[in-house]
Amino acid sequence: MAEPQGTEAKQLHLRAQAALKHYHQRSEYLLAQSASDEYASVPFEPVRKVRVIYKHVGELKPLPYPLDE
């Protein structure tokens, strides 16, 4: 990776490095914290039956599609 050349580029590079360091410290903390927590799954409701009636209405025509001209 090329070294930053101007003063603004150097400042931006330093800030990006600081942000990346902060992110890594934060993510390590969160990963360590989540590893110690126990996983509790969300209870699900049983599947219910639904009665449906389908009615054949024939062939449907396509909807109009406006074109930008």
Buried (B, 14 or more C-beta within 10 A) or exposed (E): EEEBEEEEEEEEEEEEEEEEEEEEEEEEEEEEEEEEEEEEEEEEEEEEEEEEEEEEEEEEEEEEEEEEE
